[in-house]
Amino acid sequence: MNTSSKPAVARDAEPILVIEDEASVAAFLRSALARRGYVVVSSASAADGLRLLKDGKFCGVISDVRTPGGMSGTDVHAWIRDHRPGLLSRVIFITGDIANLQTAKLLEESGVPFIEKPFRVAQLVAVLERTIEVPREDDER
């Protein structure tokens, strides 16, 4: 897959929020998304990511399922469902904990697309194209 192709949707000025506590994974995501034309705002915890969501507008959210600080990606997803339903279909989870039965259950119940760590750019782009880059008629936030 050619990761340098033009996106299906213009990026506008709204960034993607990346919630990831592992610095190397966050850097990988920032680099891959920047190559696709996205501006990225990073957060190392779900709590900080939630603060950013409350104060800003984003075209999508990529969140680790488990982050430090007592909140998880699923908590962020629940907040989005309750407060920004127009963004709900543009959330992607990443996790390195798919073998954990609790994580697997959370992923299944949420219905959110996810990518298992470690992942390649092509995997990220494939999920990105199905979720964040899809044309959208109603974009209320």
C-alpha positions as a Markdown table, in Angstrom:
| # | Residue | x | y | z |
|---|---|---|---|---|
| 1 | Met | 0.0 | 0.0 | 0.0 |
| 2 | Asn | 1.3 | 3.4 | -0.9 |
| 3 | Thr | 1.3 | 5.5 | 2.3 |
| 4 | Ser | 2.2 | 8.7 | 0.4 |
| 5 | Ser | -1.1 | 8.8 | -1.5 |
| 6 | Lys | -3.5 | 11.6 | -1.1 |
| 7 | Pro | -6.1 | 11.2 | 1.7 |
| 8 | Ala | -9.8 | 10.6 | 1.1 |
| 9 | Val | -10.7 | 13.5 | 3.3 |
| 10 | Ala | -9.0 | 16.9 | 3.6 |
| 11 | Arg | -7.1 | 17.3 | 6.9 |
| 12 | Asp | -8.5 | 20.8 | 7.6 |
| 13 | Ala | -6.9 | 22.2 | 10.6 |
| 14 | Glu | -8.1 | 19.6 | 13.1 |
| 15 | Pro | -5.5 | 17.2 | 14.4 |
| 16 | Ile | -5.6 | 13.6 | 15.4 |
| 17 | Leu | -5.3 | 13.1 | 19.2 |
| 18 | Val | -2.9 | 10.3 | 20.0 |
| 19 | Ile | -3.0 | 8.9 | 23.5 |
| 20 | Glu | 0.0 | 6.7 | 24.1 |
| 21 | Asp | 2.3 | 6.4 | 27.1 |
| 22 | Glu | 5.2 | 4.6 | 25.3 |
| 23 | Ala | 7.4 | 7.3 | 23.9 |
| 24 | Ser | 8.7 | 5.1 | 21.0 |
| 25 | Val | 5.1 | 4.1 | 19.9 |
| 26 | Ala | 3.9 | 7.7 | 20.2 |
| 27 | Ala | 6.8 | 8.9 | 18.0 |
| 28 | Phe | 6.1 | 6.2 | 15.4 |
| 29 | Leu | 2.5 | 7.2 | 15.3 |
| 30 | Arg | 3.3 | 10.9 | 15.0 |
| 31 | Ser | 5.7 | 10.2 | 12.1 |
| 32 | Ala | 3.4 | 7.9 | 10.2 |
| 33 | Leu | 0.4 | 10.3 | 10.6 |
| 34 | Ala | 2.5 | 13.3 | 9.6 |
| 35 | Arg | 3.5 | 11.5 | 6.4 |
| 36 | Arg | -0.2 | 11.2 | 5.6 |
| 37 | Gly | -0.7 | 14.9 | 6.2 |
| 38 | Tyr | -2.1 | 14.9 | 9.7 |
| 39 | Val | -1.3 | 17.2 | 12.5 |
| 40 | Val | -0.9 | 15.2 | 15.7 |
| 41 | Val | -1.5 | 16.2 | 19.3 |
| 42 | Ser | 0.0 | 13.7 | 21.7 |
| 43 | Ser | -0.9 | 12.8 | 25.3 |
| 44 | Ala | 0.8 | 10.3 | 27.5 |
| 45 | Ser | -2.3 | 9.4 | 29.5 |
| 46 | Ala | -6.0 | 9.0 | 29.1 |
| 47 | Ala | -6.6 | 11.7 | 31.8 |
| 48 | Asp | -4.6 | 14.2 | 29.9 |
| 49 | Gly | -6.2 | 13.1 | 26.6 |
| 50 | Leu | -9.6 | 13.7 | 28.1 |
| 51 | Arg | -8.6 | 17.2 | 29.1 |
| 52 | Leu | -7.4 | 17.9 | 25.5 |
| 53 | Leu | -10.7 | 16.5 | 24.1 |
| 54 | Lys | -12.7 | 18.8 | 26.4 |
| 55 | Asp | -10.8 | 21.8 | 25.2 |
| 56 | Gly | -10.2 | 21.1 | 21.5 |
| 57 | Lys | -11.5 | 19.7 | 18.3 |
| 58 | Phe | -10.1 | 16.6 | 16.7 |
| 59 | Cys | -10.7 | 14.7 | 13.4 |
| 60 | Gly | -10.0 | 11.4 | 15.2 |
| 61 | Val | -8.5 | 9.7 | 18.3 |
| 62 | Ile | -6.0 | 6.9 | 18.4 |
| 63 | Ser | -5.7 | 5.6 | 22.0 |
| 64 | Asp | -3.8 | 2.9 | 23.8 |
| 65 | Val | -6.3 | 0.8 | 25.7 |
| 66 | Arg | -4.2 | 0.9 | 28.9 |
| 67 | Thr | -2.5 | 4.1 | 30.0 |
| 68 | Pro | -1.1 | 5.2 | 33.4 |
| 69 | Gly | -3.0 | 7.4 | 35.8 |
| 70 | Gly | -6.2 | 5.4 | 36.6 |
| 71 | Met | -8.0 | 6.0 | 33.3 |
| 72 | Ser | -8.0 | 3.9 | 30.2 |
| 73 | Gly | -8.7 | 4.3 | 26.5 |
| 74 | Thr | -12.1 | 2.8 | 27.1 |
| 75 | Asp | -12.8 | 5.6 | 29.6 |
| 76 | Val | -12.0 | 8.1 | 26.9 |
| 77 | His | -14.2 | 6.2 | 24.5 |
| 78 | Ala | -17.1 | 6.4 | 27.0 |
| 79 | Trp | -16.6 | 10.1 | 27.4 |
| 80 | Ile | -16.6 | 10.6 | 23.6 |
| 81 | Arg | -19.8 | 8.5 | 23.4 |
| 82 | Asp | -21.5 | 10.8 | 26.0 |
| 83 | His | -20.1 | 14.2 | 25.0 |
| 84 | Arg | -18.9 | 14.0 | 21.3 |
| 85 | Pro | -20.9 | 11.4 | 19.6 |
| 86 | Gly | -19.9 | 12.7 | 16.2 |
| 87 | Leu | -16.4 | 11.6 | 16.9 |
| 88 | Leu | -17.3 | 8.2 | 18.2 |
| 89 | Ser | -16.9 | 6.4 | 14.8 |
| 90 | Arg | -13.4 | 7.9 | 14.4 |
| 91 | Val | -11.7 | 6.2 | 17.4 |
| 92 | Ile | -9.0 | 3.6 | 17.0 |
| 93 | Phe | -7.5 | 1.6 | 19.9 |
| 94 | Ile | -4.0 | 0.2 | 20.0 |
| 95 | Thr | -2.9 | -2.4 | 22.5 |
| 96 | Gly | -0.1 | -4.7 | 23.3 |
| 97 | Asp | -2.4 | -6.7 | 25.7 |
| 98 | Ile | -4.7 | -8.6 | 23.4 |
| 99 | Ala | -4.0 | -11.9 | 25.3 |
| 100 | Asn | -5.5 | -10.5 | 28.4 |
| 101 | Leu | -9.1 | -11.7 | 28.6 |
| 102 | Gln | -10.3 | -8.4 | 30.2 |
| 103 | Thr | -8.7 | -6.4 | 27.3 |
| 104 | Ala | -10.2 | -8.7 | 24.7 |
| 105 | Lys | -13.6 | -8.4 | 26.3 |
| 106 | Leu | -13.4 | -4.5 | 26.4 |
| 107 | Leu | -12.4 | -4.4 | 22.7 |
| 108 | Glu | -15.2 | -6.7 | 21.7 |
| 109 | Glu | -17.8 | -4.8 | 23.7 |
| 110 | Ser | -16.7 | -1.4 | 22.5 |
| 111 | Gly | -16.7 | -2.4 | 18.8 |
| 112 | Val | -13.8 | 0.0 | 18.3 |
| 113 | Pro | -11.3 | -0.9 | 15.5 |
| 114 | Phe | -8.0 | -1.8 | 17.1 |
| 115 | Ile | -4.4 | -2.5 | 16.1 |
| 116 | Glu | -2.3 | -4.9 | 18.0 |
| 117 | Lys | 1.3 | -3.8 | 19.0 |
| 118 | Pro | 3.7 | -4.1 | 17.4 |
| 119 | Phe | 2.2 | -3.0 | 14.1 |
| 120 | Arg | 3.4 | -1.7 | 10.8 |
| 121 | Val | 2.5 | 1.5 | 9.0 |
| 122 | Ala | 0.4 | -0.4 | 6.4 |
| 123 | Gln | -1.8 | -1.8 | 9.3 |
| 124 | Leu | -2.2 | 1.7 | 10.7 |
| 125 | Val | -3.1 | 3.2 | 7.3 |
| 126 | Ala | -5.6 | 0.5 | 6.6 |
| 127 | Val | -7.5 | 1.1 | 9.8 |
| 128 | Leu | -7.1 | 4.8 | 9.5 |
| 129 | Glu | -8.7 | 4.8 | 6.0 |
| 130 | Arg | -11.7 | 2.8 | 7.3 |
| 131 | Thr | -12.3 | 5.0 | 10.3 |
| 132 | Ile | -10.8 | 8.5 | 10.3 |
| 133 | Glu | -10.6 | 9.1 | 6.6 |
| 134 | Val | -14.1 | 8.0 | 5.7 |
| 135 | Pro | -16.3 | 10.7 | 4.2 |
| 136 | Arg | -18.8 | 12.0 | 6.8 |
| 137 | Glu | -22.0 | 13.9 | 6.3 |
| 138 | Asp | -22.8 | 14.8 | 9.9 |
| 139 | Asp | -19.7 | 16.1 | 11.7 |
| 140 | Glu | -21.2 | 17.5 | 14.8 |
| 141 | Arg | -18.8 | 17.6 | 17.7 |
